[in-house]
């Protein structure tokens, strides 16, 4: 295999690993990786505003709001206006969400982050530089992306029931 093929195979493996993990999360929890990460962030931060969630996850407030809307419809989160500052809205987990998180597999990016942080600084720098160069070579340096390992739109629907509903809405059935 020549160098170009080796690079393409490695890229394909990263994409495929991300896709397989996303499918595993959907099958075991009925949620997407961004939904699980958002629930974990709410759990870890406690009382948190939508803006704080967006900053913590490096997502736009609109994306976070869209994900929260889906989670709220499923009874996994609820929002309350702050008693001190009526302009702020805080997100909270329901008991059902806390139970799902106890059983949820570790998100792929968390697994990656643990291993990446174990690397020497020079190894981390080389990986970052190489991946940034690959993104540039693929004319992808201008594509908006957050640090969430998932395939597709981050605020998409999650579980099989939601996917079926989305199919029927999009196809007019």
Residue pairs with C-beta under 8 A, 6 or more apart in sequence:
1 9
7 134
11 134
15 151
17 108
18 108
18 149
18 150
18 151
19 151
21 33
21 107
21 108
21 149
22 32
22 33
22 150
22 151
24 105
25 31
25 32
25 33
25 36
25 104
25 105
25 107
26 32
26 158
26 159
26 160
28 103
28 104
28 105
29 36
29 100
29 103
29 104
29 105
29 158
29 159
30 158
30 159
30 160
30 161
30 162
31 39
31 100
31 104
31 158
31 159
32 150
32 154
32 156
32 157
32 158
33 107
33 108
33 109
33 148
33 149
33 150
34 57
34 59
34 67
34 148
34 150
34 154
34 155
35 67
35 70
35 71
35 158
36 101
36 104
36 107
37 57
37 107
37 109
37 148
38 53
38 57
38 64
38 67
38 68
38 71
39 71
39 76
39 77
39 93
39 97
39 100
39 101
40 101
40 107
41 48
41 53
41 56
41 57
42 48
42 53
42 77
42 91
42 92
42 93
42 97
43 93
43 97
43 98
43 101
45 52
45 53
45 56
47 90
47 92
48 56
48 90
48 91
49 82
49 88
49 89
49 90
49 91
50 61
50 64
50 65
50 68
50 79
50 89
50 91
51 61
53 59
53 64
53 68
53 91
54 60
54 61
54 63
54 64
57 64
57 146
57 148
58 146
58 147
58 148
59 146
59 148
59 154
63 146
63 154
63 155
66 155
67 154
67 155
68 77
68 79
68 91
70 155
70 157
70 158
70 162
71 77
71 97
72 78
72 79
75 94
75 96
76 93
76 94
76 96
76 97
76 100
77 91
77 92
77 93
77 94
77 97
78 91
78 92
78 94
79 89
79 90
79 91
79 92
80 89
80 90
80 92
81 88
81 89
81 90
82 88
82 89
82 90
93 101
107 149
108 149
109 147
109 148
109 149
112 149
116 124
116 127
119 127
132 141
135 141
135 143
146 154
148 154
156 166
157 163
157 165
157 166
167 173
